[in-house]
Amino acid sequence: MKISSELKAFQARLGHDFARPELMMRAVTHSSVSSPTRPDNQRLEFLGDRVLGLVMAEALLFEDTGASEGQLAPRFNALVRKEACAEIAREIELGAVLKLGRSEQMSGGRRKQALLGDAMEAVIAAVYLDAGFDAAKAMILRLWGQRIKDVEEDARDAKTALQEWAQARRQPPPAYVELAREGPDHAPVFTIAARLKSGEEAQAQATSKRAAEQQAAARLLARLETEG
């Protein structure tokens, strides 16, 4: 099976040459452009999530042999969540090779966090099916790299960290207010404000409420830390 020059370049960024390139093609095919002869990447996403989880669980155990389950769990969640997968996808320019329907292309699908995260998991599964667990593990450890060593600093998500900041100052938990929802139903963009009772506020936009809340919380935390 011949592949395009774009996909060859993607293989180089990924660090894996597919013996079965049809697996790579399936991994980058979104449901918006699938057909009976062109399956999408959803089943691969399901498998890739599990492969990633096993690799990260093992890596964390070896990285900190004295850590308790309670310490390992938030680190694990930080490494395997969709935001982390999407960040890796952006670094290897996965969005550039995604096969999308016209509506997804027009709505910025190549930049959507959820879509990129799902596709990254599908690519992991494709490598696993193409060359086995060791190949998938090597690729994951290479791409995640220093994040595994640094994860303790980033293990708490921004919303949790902001809530702890408020509690330490005897404030109620922050409120998350939806200020606007724009775009079509299949590709909405949410504007969310994170607000503290003391009056501080920060806003963010994202294609899901959860992502917008996390970004708003992160911005507010950064502002609070800068202000002392």
C-alpha positions as semicolon CSV with decimal commas, in nm:
position;residue;x (nm);y (nm);z (nm)
1;M;0,000;0,000;0,000
2;K;0,145;0,334;-0,108
3;I;0,128;0,627;0,131
4;S;0,156;0,998;0,068
5;S;0,464;1,205;0,135
6;E;0,275;1,371;0,423
7;L;0,219;1,035;0,590
8;K;0,581;0,936;0,533
9;A;0,687;1,255;0,708
10;F;0,443;1,177;0,989
11;Q;0,596;0,832;1,031
12;A;0,935;1,000;1,074
13;R;0,796;1,234;1,341
14;L;0,630;0,939;1,511
15;G;0,946;0,731;1,498
16;H;0,775;0,422;1,355
17;D;0,760;0,288;1,000
18;F;0,444;0,087;0,953
19;A;0,470;-0,260;0,802
20;R;0,091;-0,237;0,763
21;P;0,026;0,125;0,659
22;E;-0,347;0,058;0,647
23;L;-0,339;0,065;1,028
24;M;-0,193;0,414;1,022
25;M;-0,453;0,523;0,768
26;R;-0,731;0,397;0,992
27;A;-0,580;0,566;1,297
28;V;-0,597;0,908;1,129
29;T;-0,949;0,863;0,985
30;H;-1,219;1,049;1,176
31;S;-1,578;0,925;1,185
32;S;-1,688;1,232;0,985
33;V;-1,524;1,086;0,673
34;S;-1,562;0,711;0,736
35;S;-1,748;0,470;0,507
36;P;-1,804;0,094;0,477
37;T;-1,472;0,071;0,293
38;R;-1,294;0,331;0,509
39;P;-1,332;0,248;0,881
40;D;-1,278;0,523;1,136
41;N;-1,039;0,526;1,431
42;Q;-1,286;0,479;1,719
43;R;-1,210;0,112;1,786
44;L;-0,838;0,184;1,772
45;E;-0,889;0,471;2,017
46;F;-1,047;0,225;2,264
47;L;-0,747;-0,006;2,241
48;G;-0,486;0,269;2,243
49;D;-0,623;0,412;2,566
50;R;-0,559;0,077;2,737
51;V;-0,210;0,036;2,591
52;L;-0,117;0,388;2,702
53;G;-0,254;0,318;3,050
54;L;-0,047;0,003;3,094
55;V;0,272;0,171;2,973
56;M;0,223;0,469;3,203
57;A;0,131;0,259;3,506
58;E;0,447;0,054;3,462
59;A;0,664;0,361;3,397
60;L;0,541;0,535;3,711
61;L;0,604;0,228;3,926
62;F;0,965;0,212;3,809
63;E;1,014;0,590;3,826
64;D;0,922;0,611;4,195
65;T;0,951;0,275;4,369
66;G;0,844;0,420;4,704
67;A;0,527;0,599;4,591
68;S;0,192;0,490;4,730
69;E;-0,116;0,421;4,520
70;G;-0,257;0,752;4,635
71;Q;0,050;0,932;4,502
72;L;0,063;0,737;4,176
73;A;-0,303;0,777;4,079
74;P;-0,303;1,154;4,013
75;R;0,027;1,129;3,827
76;F;-0,119;0,854;3,611
77;N;-0,432;1,058;3,539
78;A;-0,223;1,360;3,440
79;L;-0,023;1,156;3,188
80;V;-0,309;0,969;3,018
81;R;-0,587;1,229;3,009
82;K;-0,707;1,369;2,676
83;E;-0,527;1,700;2,733
84;A;-0,191;1,523;2,759
85;C;-0,258;1,310;2,451
86;A;-0,363;1,618;2,254
87;E;-0,046;1,798;2,357
88;I;0,167;1,512;2,224
89;A;-0,043;1,506;1,906
90;R;0,031;1,874;1,847
91;E;0,403;1,820;1,898
92;I;0,415;1,554;1,624
93;E;0,172;1,752;1,404
94;L;-0,085;1,474;1,398
95;G;-0,357;1,721;1,303
96;A;-0,190;1,781;0,966
97;V;-0,255;1,423;0,851
98;L;-0,602;1,367;0,993
99;K;-0,870;1,260;0,746
100;L;-1,175;1,472;0,824
101;G;-1,515;1,542;0,674
102;R;-1,576;1,887;0,532
103;S;-1,778;2,007;0,833
104;E;-1,499;1,907;1,074
105;Q;-1,237;2,074;0,858
106;M;-1,440;2,396;0,840
107;S;-1,491;2,401;1,218
108;G;-1,119;2,367;1,296
109;G;-1,116;1,995;1,363
110;R;-0,740;1,967;1,319
111;R;-0,694;2,181;1,629
112;K;-0,966;2,034;1,853
113;Q;-0,833;1,892;2,175
114;A;-1,075;1,599;2,203
115;L;-1,027;1,500;1,840
116;L;-0,647;1,517;1,865
117;G;-0,645;1,323;2,191
118;D;-0,861;1,048;2,045
119;A;-0,645;1,026;1,733
120;M;-0,328;1,001;1,941
121;E;-0,472;0,703;2,126
122;A;-0,567;0,547;1,792
123;V;-0,212;0,591;1,663
124;I;-0,079;0,415;1,973
125;A;-0,310;0,121;1,901
126;A;-0,201;0,115;1,537
127;V;0,165;0,086;1,639
128;Y;0,074;-0,185;1,890
129;L;-0,111;-0,390;1,627
130;D;0,159;-0,328;1,368
131;A;0,465;-0,420;1,573
132;G;0,361;-0,536;1,920
133;F;0,366;-0,403;2,273
134;D;0,740;-0,334;2,295
135;A;0,727;-0,106;1,990
136;A;0,426;0,081;2,124
137;K;0,588;0,114;2,465
138;A;0,912;0,250;2,318
139;M;0,721;0,507;2,114
140;I;0,510;0,621;2,411
141;L;0,810;0,657;2,642
142;R;0,997;0,852;2,374
143;L;0,708;1,090;2,302
144;W;0,605;1,146;2,665
145;G;0,972;1,171;2,765
146;Q;1,049;1,414;3,045
147;R;0,680;1,449;3,131
148;I;0,701;1,119;3,318
149;K;0,976;1,252;3,544
150;D;0,811;1,591;3,588
151;V;0,454;1,473;3,635
152;E;0,445;1,514;4,013
153;E;0,452;1,890;3,972
154;D;0,158;1,882;3,730
155;A;-0,041;1,591;3,875
156;R;-0,320;1,804;4,021
157;D;-0,548;1,949;3,760
158;A;-0,602;2,324;3,763
159;K;-0,956;2,306;3,902
160;T;-0,841;2,098;4,198
161;A;-0,547;2,329;4,261
162;L;-0,771;2,638;4,248
163;Q;-1,019;2,481;4,488
164;E;-0,737;2,401;4,731
165;W;-0,614;2,762;4,699
166;A;-0,959;2,889;4,792
167;Q;-1,003;2,644;5,080
168;A;-0,667;2,741;5,227
169;R;-0,800;3,097;5,248
170;R;-1,136;2,988;5,390
171;Q;-1,324;3,070;5,075
172;P;-1,596;2,852;4,920
173;P;-1,504;2,653;4,608
174;P;-1,472;2,857;4,288
175;A;-1,775;2,893;4,063
176;Y;-1,766;2,811;3,691
177;V;-2,008;3,018;3,487
178;E;-2,092;2,959;3,123
179;L;-2,080;3,302;2,962
180;A;-2,141;3,201;2,602
181;R;-2,182;2,910;2,366
182;E;-2,107;2,969;2,000
183;G;-2,081;2,766;1,682
184;P;-2,288;2,476;1,544
185;D;-2,421;2,197;1,765
186;H;-2,160;1,951;1,638
187;A;-1,871;2,189;1,714
188;P;-1,961;2,428;1,995
189;V;-1,719;2,671;2,155
190;F;-1,777;2,748;2,523
191;T;-1,670;3,060;2,710
192;I;-1,636;2,988;3,081
193;A;-1,545;3,214;3,373
194;A;-1,376;3,083;3,687
195;R;-1,478;3,306;3,979
196;L;-1,379;3,329;4,342
197;K;-1,601;3,478;4,612
198;S;-1,330;3,737;4,678
199;G;-1,391;3,875;4,329
200;E;-1,101;3,739;4,122
201;E;-1,201;3,599;3,783
202;A;-1,049;3,459;3,464
203;Q;-1,210;3,347;3,139
204;A;-1,126;3,089;2,874
205;Q;-1,269;2,939;2,555
206;A;-1,258;2,575;2,445
207;T;-1,457;2,318;2,250
208;S;-1,577;2,146;2,569
209;K;-1,698;2,284;2,902
210;R;-1,445;2,077;3,095
211;A;-1,153;2,204;2,893
212;A;-1,272;2,565;2,920
213;E;-1,314;2,529;3,297
214;Q;-0,963;2,384;3,331
215;Q;-0,812;2,662;3,121
216;A;-1,000;2,933;3,312
217;A;-0,886;2,782;3,642
218;A;-0,526;2,765;3,520
219;R;-0,534;3,130;3,412
220;L;-0,680;3,241;3,741
221;L;-0,421;3,040;3,935
222;A;-0,140;3,192;3,732
223;R;-0,273;3,540;3,799
224;L;-0,308;3,474;4,172
225;E;0,045;3,336;4,193
226;T;0,185;3,634;3,999
227;E;0,009;3,875;4,231
228;G;0,159;3,705;4,531
